[in-house]
Amino acid sequence: MKKLLFTIIILASALWGGAQVPCWDGTVAEAYAGGDGTLENPYQIATPEQLALLAEQTNNGTGGNAYYLLTEDLCLNGLEEYEWIPIGDPENPFTGVFNGNEHSISDMYMTQQTYSGLFGFTQGATIKDIRIEEANIPHTMYMYSCIGLVVGKALNTNVFNCSASGFVGDCDEACGGIVGLFAADAADETFIIKDCVNYAEITSQAIRGGGVVGQTTITNGQALVENCANYGNLNVYGINGGIFGEGSIHIKNCCNYGAIITTYDGPTAAGGIAGQTTNTSVIEDCINRESGEIKANLAGGIVGNAGEAIISRCGNKAPIKGRGRQYSVGGMTALVGGITSSGGRISNCYNSGEVSIDMSNEAKGYQIGGISGSLSEPGYIRNVYNTGAVIKPTPSAMAGIVLPALVGTTEVNHCYWYGDFVVPPTFQNNVALPTSGPFGPGTTSTSWTLEEAQYGTTDLLEALNRGSMGECLWVEDVDGINGGLPIPTAGEVVYPLYGNEWYYEIVNSDGSITYQHLEFAANDTTIHHKDVVIIIKTNTLYDKGIKYQEVTHEYIYQEGNVVYWYNKSEDDFTVLYDFGAVAGDEWEINVGDETVLMHVDSVAFVDHDGETYRKMMVVSDQDGVFSGDILCGIGHTTSFFPESLLNKNYRVESIRCYWNDEELIQQWSDADCDEVYEQYHTGLNESIYDQLLIVYPNPTDGMIYIVETCHGASLQGQNEYRITNMMGQTLMTGRINSENQQIDVRSLQEGVYFITIGGVSSLFVKQ
């Protein structure tokens, strides 16, 4: 009977708990379950003992440099007598690729390592698709120790789709739920931690801690943390962040749900996303959720101490509480803000969390703001709103709905706040913020009305979109996920640069005034694997003869906010316009073997006949080659391209007319723009776009075929062709007819070419 009962219990356990996960017995396997360590046939790890084999081989320098595949869920026993020795150390780092294959490794226990985690030290490695469950690293005995449940120190390493749960205790230097120390020393490379989630609790006396990454050290290259989340509560002695602790970083599309609290009464920093950023870090599209309460001496909803970090399209919904310290050395004892406690370049963000001060330490000198507690140059705040209550702790404390004080010429504008707060926008002398004001409820739960019009509108959503400077698309909260308030999104910022026409004025070498006409031409061609469009440039030059027309082709493509121009002589692309640039930014334009360094002097908005152009940049360069105004969606108002570097004997002086979809959008002079447009679109002078021959396949690796268009460019009677390169040099000539409209171009080198038939040209790419 007892035997039957025991059998029933075993069967029930199997039914309730599923298959048993093998637990480690402390030994090391002699071989892997299969594979030869190649990409096509990785070493297979099916038992904890085989995982221990990987650790042993890596740490003694006989392995850890191949491909490894986890084929089963594993258990590491979780007892002190089965302490895990991490895979890799500084002398013998793991340099291979570990694919967890969506399996779990549970009950990992360790205490005695400098670099603690499943992996101790990795270099040039990739770790992906692994779940660390119920790990326990209560403390370490080493100075400068780093803990990450997946990797202790990840040097030039990528980590994808990993999660961790359990407990991280004391470490000396940096604690992270996924990676303790994320380091990079390889120039021109970006190392990524992506799609990772932390559920572990971190309670540590560490100098810094982060839900995903504790710290970065970047000597070369960049570090990116993207699409990550933290659900664990962090209670760290020093600098503390929901996603990231301290260092130089780019954080994108991350979210924090955990409470972030510092325990030291001295100068500490904590933020829902990052504790403290250095250099010009970037934080974008991140949210600190309602449960992500922040409490520190320097407390910010997104970043504690932001320095010069660029913070865009971020939101805080949690209560932010600054904590005074028992002493103050040359400054405030507490700084607290809905987005940052101090510093940062903040745009297109919002705060809806309460901002307050914990008065348990009766220190003096507080600064508290709905967006930031303190701001200095080169920081700025623009196009933001605050609906979180700002609780002024004492009558003498400096508090503001947006910012407690304006410092110097710091830029703070286009800020909005819920209108029933008593605290003023800025406390210092009650200075009103320029182009800013309160708002209140509209006619629906998702509409909000400004007290005074900005950008010609009293609608908050519309004002935010007009003020986004092309960096953001604000959307209505139709699903009620943001309390009915507008939500900033990256969106797809499409500049109406392509598909349009421009008309510029030319001063010829003899002093006569003619014009330059630019027109977009659709084409499915590529250059260096970039999908480019053609700008057909027609210059009318009277000094070369009566109505001499010089027709050339320019090539541009857009990625994000940047428009690139093809530098023909160098066979490479260069930045032409950076519409995401802000005042103080720079970019280089390479033309031939010359370089122009463009400096953004200022940024503003331009309205014309009811049309709002999102952004105008005033730019300059040392020699005045391309100085002037650049309008988002139109281009440079003096010369679309830096013509003076093209060694031409004419000057392009200014834009006259700009069309979009055949409609005259803007006119800068008394020129008859309708006449110009008609000249290029009717009669004998129909547009070159309509005359283009169709060449296919394009790109080609051997043969091209010519097809007549339906716009009048006929091959009848036109049987001679000419193929030229970008410099206009003729490389091939020949004859075709209506029965044989194919051309063998296998003799051409890889590159971009024109074929001309009967005065009509079209572009193709030989690859």
FIBA-100464 format. One line per 2 residues: their letters; for each residue x negated, y negated, z of C-alpha. Coordinates in steps of 0.02 Angstrom, whole numbers. Layout:
N
a> X:Y:Z | ...
***
This chain:
767
mk> 0:0:0 | -142:-119:43
kl> -227:-78:-122 | -67:-117:-216
lf> -44:-282:-123 | -225:-331:-162
ti> -197:-291:-345 | -39:-398:-349
ii> -134:-545:-271 | -273:-531:-401
la> -146:-524:-543 | -52:-673:-472
sa> -213:-772:-457 | -253:-736:-639
lw> -80:-790:-693 | -81:-949:-588
gg> -260:-1004:-613 | -300:-935:-785
aq> -468:-858:-828 | -601:-875:-694
vp> -740:-999:-729 | -910:-917:-701
cw> -1006:-993:-555 | -1194:-1009:-543
dg> -1288:-882:-439 | -1445:-989:-431
tv> -1543:-887:-557 | -1608:-929:-731
ae> -1560:-830:-886 | -1695:-757:-997
ay> -1610:-808:-1160 | -1465:-906:-1231
ag> -1305:-823:-1291 | -1357:-851:-1472
gd> -1420:-975:-1600 | -1590:-1034:-1656
gt> -1583:-1217:-1600 | -1549:-1292:-1771
le> -1408:-1409:-1819 | -1324:-1270:-1916
np> -1350:-1139:-1779 | -1375:-1222:-1608
yq> -1425:-1126:-1452 | -1264:-1064:-1369
ia> -1240:-1087:-1183 | -1104:-976:-1110
tp> -1156:-957:-926 | -1222:-1069:-786
eq> -1383:-967:-791 | -1409:-1012:-973
la> -1380:-1196:-929 | -1515:-1174:-796
ll> -1627:-1102:-933 | -1607:-1265:-1030
ae> -1657:-1362:-873 | -1808:-1252:-842
qt> -1871:-1257:-1021 | -1847:-1445:-1032
nn> -1933:-1481:-867 | -2085:-1371:-904
gt> -2105:-1441:-1080 | -2059:-1283:-1176
gg> -1886:-1337:-1234 | -1754:-1472:-1229
na> -1793:-1535:-1403 | -1666:-1437:-1505
yy> -1478:-1424:-1532 | -1372:-1347:-1393
ll> -1188:-1298:-1390 | -1085:-1262:-1234
te> -962:-1122:-1271 | -876:-1098:-1102
dl> -820:-1196:-948 | -951:-1176:-811
cl> -958:-1193:-621 | -1120:-1242:-530
ng> -1055:-1180:-360 | -1060:-1346:-266
le> -1156:-1282:-116 | -1319:-1349:-44
ey> -1409:-1183:-75 | -1366:-1202:-260
ew> -1432:-1377:-285 | -1439:-1422:-468
ip> -1606:-1475:-541 | -1567:-1601:-679
ig> -1613:-1570:-860 | -1764:-1678:-902
dp> -1882:-1789:-804 | -1998:-1936:-849
en> -2140:-1818:-897 | -2031:-1700:-997
pf> -1870:-1788:-1050 | -1729:-1703:-1142
tg> -1744:-1758:-1324 | -1618:-1646:-1410
vf> -1431:-1645:-1447 | -1312:-1571:-1319
ng> -1134:-1537:-1378 | -1018:-1496:-1234
ne> -885:-1441:-1357 | -748:-1515:-1244
hs> -794:-1394:-1104 | -814:-1435:-919
is> -957:-1415:-796 | -887:-1419:-619
dm> -952:-1423:-439 | -1124:-1494:-472
ym> -1219:-1535:-312 | -1387:-1622:-289
tq> -1478:-1740:-171 | -1665:-1737:-197
qt> -1699:-1812:-368 | -1764:-1981:-429
ys> -1651:-1968:-583 | -1494:-1873:-536
gl> -1357:-1805:-648 | -1324:-1657:-761
fg> -1467:-1732:-861 | -1602:-1820:-763
ft> -1701:-1910:-899 | -1662:-1913:-1085
qg> -1756:-1997:-1227 | -1697:-2012:-1407
at> -1560:-1888:-1365 | -1373:-1869:-1398
ik> -1253:-1806:-1265 | -1072:-1781:-1315
di> -905:-1699:-1277 | -936:-1645:-1098
ri> -827:-1656:-941 | -913:-1666:-771
ee> -785:-1615:-638 | -792:-1628:-448
an> -977:-1669:-443 | -1055:-1718:-277
ip> -1215:-1821:-262 | -1203:-1884:-83
ht> -1376:-1964:-69 | -1554:-1965:-131
my> -1717:-1974:-36 | -1814:-2072:-166
my> -1846:-2257:-193 | -1797:-2327:-363
sc> -1680:-2181:-389 | -1542:-2185:-520
ig> -1383:-2081:-522 | -1267:-2048:-669
lv> -1156:-1895:-665 | -1194:-1863:-848
vg> -1368:-1942:-863 | -1478:-2019:-728
ka> -1584:-2120:-851 | -1540:-2126:-1036
ln> -1681:-2200:-1140 | -1640:-2232:-1324
tn> -1496:-2110:-1301 | -1317:-2103:-1366
vf> -1177:-2035:-1257 | -1008:-1997:-1335
nc> -841:-1935:-1268 | -895:-1888:-1092
sa> -799:-1897:-928 | -845:-1878:-746
sg> -757:-1853:-580 | -818:-1825:-403
fv> -922:-1929:-285 | -1081:-2032:-301
gd> -1163:-2083:-139 | -1319:-2178:-94
cd> -1452:-2213:-221 | -1583:-2347:-215
ea> -1581:-2432:-385 | -1431:-2400:-499
cg> -1275:-2291:-487 | -1156:-2257:-631
gi> -1013:-2138:-657 | -1079:-2086:-828
vg> -1256:-2157:-840 | -1362:-2230:-701
lf> -1493:-2325:-802 | -1463:-2359:-988
aa> -1628:-2411:-1068 | -1686:-2459:-1243
da> -1859:-2496:-1312 | -1834:-2462:-1498
ad> -1825:-2620:-1603 | -1679:-2651:-1720
et> -1577:-2506:-1651 | -1415:-2503:-1552
fi> -1386:-2364:-1427 | -1207:-2324:-1384
ik> -1102:-2257:-1242 | -931:-2232:-1319
dc> -763:-2153:-1275 | -816:-2113:-1097
vn> -708:-2113:-939 | -758:-2114:-757
ya> -646:-2051:-617 | -782:-2032:-485
ei> -786:-2133:-325 | -950:-2228:-301
ts> -994:-2278:-123 | -1174:-2328:-115
qa> -1307:-2439:-39 | -1375:-2462:-215
ir> -1435:-2630:-279 | -1313:-2613:-424
gg> -1173:-2498:-481 | -1051:-2477:-624
gv> -905:-2363:-661 | -985:-2311:-826
vg> -1162:-2384:-823 | -1258:-2444:-671
qt> -1394:-2547:-756 | -1480:-2582:-921
ti> -1662:-2619:-955 | -1684:-2679:-1134
tn> -1857:-2719:-1201 | -1809:-2691:-1384
gq> -1647:-2644:-1469 | -1472:-2664:-1399
al> -1352:-2571:-1285 | -1168:-2553:-1327
ve> -1030:-2485:-1216 | -869:-2461:-1315
nc> -696:-2388:-1285 | -735:-2338:-1106
an> -629:-2342:-947 | -654:-2331:-760
yg> -524:-2262:-638 | -640:-2237:-489
nl> -655:-2358:-343 | -827:-2435:-320
nv> -893:-2491:-152 | -1072:-2542:-184
yg> -1194:-2641:-78 | -1255:-2761:-213
in> -1202:-2802:-391 | -1051:-2706:-447
gg> -942:-2691:-603 | -796:-2584:-657
if> -883:-2535:-818 | -1059:-2602:-797
ge> -1172:-2660:-656 | -1313:-2775:-711
gs> -1419:-2816:-864 | -1406:-2860:-1047
ih> -1259:-2775:-1131 | -1125:-2779:-1266
ik> -959:-2714:-1197 | -813:-2690:-1314
nc> -635:-2631:-1290 | -655:-2567:-1112
cn> -534:-2559:-966 | -549:-2550:-776
yg> -420:-2481:-654 | -530:-2460:-500
ai> -554:-2577:-352 | -727:-2657:-357
it> -793:-2712:-187 | -966:-2762:-128
ty> -1016:-2726:51 | -1162:-2845:78
dg> -1119:-3011:161 | -1259:-3098:66
pt> -1261:-3155:-117 | -1174:-3018:-215
aa> -1079:-3015:-380 | -934:-2908:-437
gg> -822:-2907:-590 | -685:-2799:-662
ia> -792:-2762:-814 | -970:-2815:-768
gq> -1057:-2868:-609 | -1194:-2980:-679
tt> -1250:-3004:-859 | -1418:-3065:-921
nt> -1478:-3139:-1085 | -1339:-3171:-1209
sv> -1227:-3023:-1170 | -1060:-3002:-1259
ie> -898:-2942:-1181 | -746:-2932:-1294
dc> -572:-2854:-1296 | -582:-2796:-1115
in> -449:-2792:-978 | -457:-2778:-789
re> -292:-2698:-740 | -179:-2738:-592
sg> -260:-2606:-481 | -436:-2673:-513
ei> -449:-2785:-359 | -615:-2877:-348
ka> -697:-2932:-186 | -872:-3009:-176
nl> -968:-3166:-139 | -969:-3202:-327
ag> -806:-3125:-389 | -736:-3131:-566
gi> -595:-3039:-650 | -705:-2994:-798
vg> -884:-3037:-745 | -953:-3084:-575
na> -1103:-3189:-626 | -1093:-3212:-815
ge> -1244:-3320:-854 | -1235:-3360:-1040
ai> -1126:-3210:-1086 | -1001:-3230:-1227
is> -830:-3175:-1163 | -687:-3167:-1287
rc> -514:-3090:-1299 | -518:-3027:-1119
gn> -386:-3027:-983 | -378:-3004:-796
ka> -220:-2947:-706 | -290:-2901:-534
pi> -310:-3004:-375 | -483:-3082:-363
kg> -548:-3123:-190 | -708:-3215:-151
rg> -792:-3176:12 | -896:-3306:103
rq> -1060:-3255:181 | -1129:-3298:350
ys> -1264:-3411:279 | -1290:-3521:128
vg> -1456:-3565:48 | -1447:-3714:-68
gm> -1274:-3681:-140 | -1098:-3616:-124
ta> -1061:-3472:-8 | -921:-3408:-121
lv> -877:-3432:-304 | -722:-3349:-375
gg> -629:-3357:-540 | -498:-3263:-638
it> -622:-3225:-779 | -793:-3265:-705
ss> -856:-3328:-539 | -989:-3429:-629
gg> -1060:-3454:-802 | -1004:-3383:-967
ri> -944:-3443:-1135 | -760:-3403:-1122
sn> -634:-3410:-1265 | -464:-3334:-1304
cy> -444:-3257:-1130 | -310:-3257:-996
ns> -290:-3229:-810 | -131:-3176:-722
ge> -207:-3115:-558 | -203:-3210:-394
vs> -367:-3296:-353 | -409:-3325:-170
id> -543:-3327:-34 | -564:-3204:110
ms> -588:-3317:261 | -646:-3183:383
ne> -819:-3259:373 | -801:-3439:421
ak> -931:-3507:303 | -913:-3670:210
gy> -930:-3717:29 | -805:-3629:-84
qi> -766:-3653:-268 | -615:-3567:-340
gg> -536:-3576:-513 | -401:-3488:-611
is> -523:-3456:-753 | -696:-3490:-679
gs> -767:-3541:-511 | -916:-3633:-584
ls> -974:-3681:-758 | -1129:-3766:-825
ep> -1208:-3791:-995 | -1215:-3702:-1115
gy> -1055:-3626:-1046 | -881:-3672:-1109
ir> -698:-3630:-1084 | -577:-3648:-1228
nv> -411:-3582:-1287 | -363:-3491:-1127
yn> -214:-3484:-1010 | -190:-3448:-825
tg> -32:-3389:-738 | -115:-3323:-580
av> -91:-3419:-419 | -246:-3510:-358
ik> -244:-3508:-168 | -344:-3652:-96
pt> -424:-3586:65 | -456:-3751:155
ps> -415:-3934:122 | -598:-3968:82
am> -622:-3820:-36 | -644:-3859:-220
ag> -505:-3774:-319 | -429:-3792:-491
iv> -300:-3702:-597 | -433:-3682:-731
lp> -597:-3743:-655 | -637:-3829:-490
al> -755:-3957:-566 | -822:-4020:-731
vg> -1012:-4022:-743 | -1100:-4141:-862
tt> -1040:-4123:-1041 | -979:-3945:-1020
ev> -846:-3908:-1150 | -677:-3863:-1074
nh> -526:-3888:-1186 | -363:-3815:-1250
cy> -324:-3733:-1083 | -146:-3695:-1028
wy> -71:-3648:-860 | 96:-3604:-784
gd> 169:-3769:-734 | 231:-3747:-556
fv> 61:-3739:-469 | 12:-3872:-344
vp> -176:-3857:-374 | -232:-3974:-514
pt> -324:-3916:-672 | -488:-3977:-598
fq> -511:-4032:-419 | -653:-4153:-446
nn> -575:-4327:-454 | -418:-4244:-523
va> -493:-4256:-697 | -368:-4201:-828
lp> -436:-4074:-951 | -435:-4136:-1131
ts> -308:-4060:-1253 | -236:-3954:-1113
gp> -76:-3944:-1012 | 54:-3841:-919
fg> 186:-3728:-996 | 348:-3651:-938
pg> 477:-3521:-992 | 560:-3537:-1162
tt> 727:-3473:-1222 | 676:-3289:-1217
st> 570:-3181:-1104 | 425:-3189:-1226
sw> 432:-3373:-1273 | 337:-3508:-1180
tl> 343:-3695:-1207 | 205:-3822:-1181
ee> 248:-3979:-1085 | 161:-4084:-1218
aq> 125:-4035:-1397 | -48:-3970:-1445
yg> -93:-3944:-1629 | 74:-4022:-1668
tt> 174:-3886:-1580 | 247:-3855:-1407
dl> 251:-3666:-1434 | 115:-3584:-1328
le> 88:-3437:-1445 | 73:-3549:-1596
al> -47:-3667:-1506 | -157:-3521:-1451
nr> -166:-3454:-1629 | -210:-3623:-1701
gs> -344:-3642:-1570 | -419:-3469:-1594
mg> -553:-3536:-1713 | -535:-3380:-1819
ec> -600:-3271:-1677 | -433:-3201:-1620
lw> -254:-3164:-1663 | -132:-3195:-1519
ve> 24:-3085:-1529 | 192:-3087:-1443
dv> 217:-2965:-1299 | 367:-2876:-1376
dg> 338:-2717:-1274 | 329:-2804:-1104
in> 154:-2743:-1065 | 90:-2915:-1019
gg> 239:-2990:-928 | 303:-3065:-1090
lp> 147:-3174:-1107 | 40:-3187:-1266
ip> -93:-3054:-1293 | -261:-3089:-1377
ta> -314:-2959:-1505 | -461:-2940:-1621
ge> -336:-2921:-1762 | -397:-2934:-1940
vv> -453:-3112:-1965 | -436:-3135:-2152
yp> -507:-3296:-2219 | -425:-3355:-2380
ly> -595:-3366:-2460 | -564:-3234:-2593
gn> -435:-3251:-2731 | -450:-3440:-2740
ew> -522:-3579:-2848 | -631:-3729:-2810
yy> -673:-3887:-2907 | -832:-3981:-2860
ei> -911:-4139:-2930 | -1079:-4131:-3021
vn> -1201:-4273:-3045 | -1301:-4230:-3201
sd> -1483:-4276:-3228 | -1431:-4422:-3339
gs> -1314:-4489:-3204 | -1153:-4431:-3287
it> -1016:-4357:-3177 | -942:-4189:-3226
yq> -880:-4041:-3128 | -909:-3866:-3066
hl> -766:-3741:-3066 | -774:-3586:-2956
ef> -651:-3443:-2974 | -632:-3276:-2889
aa> -639:-3128:-3008 | -575:-2959:-2951
nd> -697:-2817:-2979 | -722:-2646:-2903
tt> -911:-2653:-2912 | -1036:-2622:-2773
ih> -1211:-2688:-2739 | -1316:-2594:-2612
hk> -1160:-2498:-2561 | -1066:-2659:-2521
dv> -898:-2694:-2603 | -930:-2864:-2679
vi> -819:-2987:-2769 | -876:-3104:-2906
ii> -869:-3292:-2900 | -872:-3355:-3080
kt> -961:-3522:-3079 | -936:-3638:-3228
nt> -1039:-3798:-3235 | -993:-3929:-3365
ly> -1155:-4021:-3406 | -1130:-4168:-3527
dk> -1315:-4211:-3529 | -1352:-4047:-3619
gi> -1232:-4085:-3760 | -1048:-4119:-3779
ky> -958:-4015:-3651 | -1096:-3886:-3630
qe> -1038:-3752:-3509 | -1158:-3648:-3405
vt> -1070:-3492:-3339 | -1151:-3386:-3204
he> -1091:-3256:-3080 | -1117:-3255:-2893
yi> -1079:-3107:-2779 | -1011:-3114:-2602
yq> -934:-2996:-2476 | -863:-3018:-2302
eg> -889:-2921:-2141 | -795:-2988:-1991
nv> -824:-3174:-1977 | -976:-3174:-2091
vy> -980:-3204:-2280 | -1136:-3137:-2367
wy> -1210:-3199:-2532 | -1314:-3094:-2650
nk> -1491:-3163:-2669 | -1528:-3109:-2847
se> -1715:-3139:-2851 | -1742:-3045:-2688
dd> -1612:-2911:-2727 | -1537:-2927:-2554
ft> -1393:-3009:-2462 | -1406:-3163:-2353
vl> -1283:-3246:-2234 | -1191:-3387:-2322
yd> -1059:-3433:-2192 | -1038:-3374:-2013
fg> -861:-3426:-1969 | -879:-3351:-1796
av> -1022:-3469:-1751 | -1001:-3595:-1612
ag> -1094:-3755:-1572 | -1278:-3718:-1546
de> -1280:-3559:-1651 | -1394:-3539:-1802
we> -1409:-3429:-1956 | -1530:-3415:-2101
in> -1489:-3428:-2286 | -1618:-3352:-2401
vg> -1620:-3419:-2580 | -1756:-3349:-2691
de> -1912:-3355:-2585 | -1852:-3505:-2483
tv> -1760:-3504:-2317 | -1641:-3631:-2242
lm> -1605:-3625:-2056 | -1427:-3685:-2027
hv> -1384:-3759:-1857 | -1204:-3781:-1798
ds> -1193:-3956:-1725 | -1009:-3953:-1677
va> -845:-3862:-1701 | -674:-3941:-1720
fv> -506:-3921:-1806 | -442:-4000:-1965
dh> -262:-4036:-2014 | -213:-4089:-2189
dg> -36:-4117:-2250 | 33:-4003:-2116
et> -93:-3866:-2149 | -206:-3818:-2004
yr> -376:-3749:-2048 | -432:-3649:-1901
km> -608:-3710:-1891 | -725:-3842:-1956
mv> -911:-3831:-1923 | -1029:-3977:-1942
vs> -1194:-3898:-1993 | -1367:-3965:-2026
dq> -1539:-3908:-2080 | -1709:-3988:-2064
dg> -1720:-4049:-2245 | -1536:-4088:-2271
vf> -1524:-3952:-2404 | -1354:-3887:-2349
sg> -1301:-4007:-2212 | -1119:-4057:-2203
di> -949:-3984:-2159 | -891:-3804:-2179
lc> -706:-3768:-2173 | -646:-3596:-2122
gi> -557:-3523:-2273 | -627:-3648:-2398
gh> -815:-3658:-2379 | -940:-3800:-2387
tt> -860:-3966:-2433 | -1016:-4031:-2520
sf> -1075:-3880:-2619 | -1008:-3703:-2604
fp> -1184:-3633:-2627 | -1349:-3719:-2583
es> -1374:-3770:-2765 | -1526:-3878:-2731
ll> -1629:-3721:-2697 | -1582:-3646:-2865
nk> -1702:-3764:-2958 | -1565:-3847:-3060
ny> -1576:-4021:-3135 | -1408:-4073:-3066
rv> -1330:-4106:-2896 | -1164:-4041:-2831
es> -1095:-4186:-2729 | -927:-4141:-2653
ir> -770:-4038:-2669 | -622:-4118:-2757
cy> -486:-3986:-2765 | -446:-3816:-2690
wn> -313:-3695:-2753 | -240:-3542:-2672
de> -130:-3426:-2777 | -111:-3561:-2910
el> -52:-3687:-2780 | -151:-3846:-2748
iq> -188:-3836:-2562 | -304:-3983:-2534
qw> -369:-4130:-2635 | -516:-4238:-2582
sd> -519:-4367:-2722 | -414:-4453:-2853
ad> -461:-4321:-2983 | -319:-4247:-3082
cd> -326:-4072:-3010 | -173:-4013:-3108
ev> -262:-4057:-3270 | -417:-3961:-3219
ye> -315:-3810:-3169 | -216:-3812:-3331
qy> -375:-3824:-3433 | -437:-3661:-3358
ht> -273:-3567:-3366 | -187:-3612:-3530
gl> -227:-3625:-3715 | -395:-3580:-3786
ne> -486:-3610:-3622 | -400:-3470:-3527
si> -488:-3409:-3371 | -639:-3299:-3384
yd> -555:-3181:-3261 | -419:-3148:-3392
ql> -552:-3116:-3525 | -654:-2987:-3431
li> -679:-2821:-3517 | -648:-2666:-3416
vy> -802:-2557:-3395 | -786:-2384:-3318
pn> -844:-2286:-3224 | -916:-2424:-3118
pt> -1039:-2388:-3039 | -1106:-2265:-3168
dg> -1253:-2146:-3174 | -1257:-2123:-3362
mi> -1117:-2169:-3482 | -1002:-2320:-3482
yi> -841:-2341:-3580 | -766:-2505:-3639
ve> -579:-2541:-3632 | -489:-2691:-3704
tc> -390:-2796:-3581 | -211:-2850:-3605
hg> -261:-3034:-3598 | -330:-3056:-3773
as> -509:-2995:-3759 | -507:-2877:-3907
lq> -645:-2767:-3979 | -576:-2782:-4154
gq> -713:-2854:-4262 | -831:-2863:-4113
ne> -948:-2715:-4128 | -1112:-2786:-4064
yr> -1152:-2779:-3879 | -1291:-2848:-3772
it> -1340:-2788:-3597 | -1433:-2910:-3484
nm> -1498:-2907:-3308 | -1466:-3033:-3168
mg> -1600:-3148:-3236 | -1521:-3155:-3408
qt> -1653:-3047:-3492 | -1588:-2938:-3634
lm> -1626:-2755:-3603 | -1516:-2664:-3729
tg> -1420:-2705:-3888 | -1315:-2597:-4001
ri> -1152:-2573:-4094 | -988:-2492:-4048
ns> -822:-2474:-4136 | -642:-2439:-4090
en> -667:-2251:-4112 | -828:-2241:-4012
qq> -823:-2361:-3863 | -954:-2276:-3756
id> -1132:-2329:-3716 | -1274:-2225:-3645
vr> -1362:-2326:-3506 | -1464:-2185:-3429
sl> -1624:-2275:-3476 | -1583:-2421:-3361
qe> -1652:-2428:-3185 | -1533:-2436:-3037
gv> -1461:-2611:-3025 | -1328:-2735:-3079
yf> -1305:-2781:-3263 | -1193:-2878:-3381
it> -1125:-2815:-3546 | -1073:-2950:-3671
ig> -963:-2918:-3823 | -906:-3062:-3932
gv> -951:-3190:-3801 | -854:-3099:-3665
ss> -952:-3027:-3518 | -918:-2899:-3384
lf> -1024:-2831:-3242 | -1070:-2650:-3207
vk> -1186:-2559:-3087 | -1308:-2423:-3136
q> -1346:-2304:-2992
***
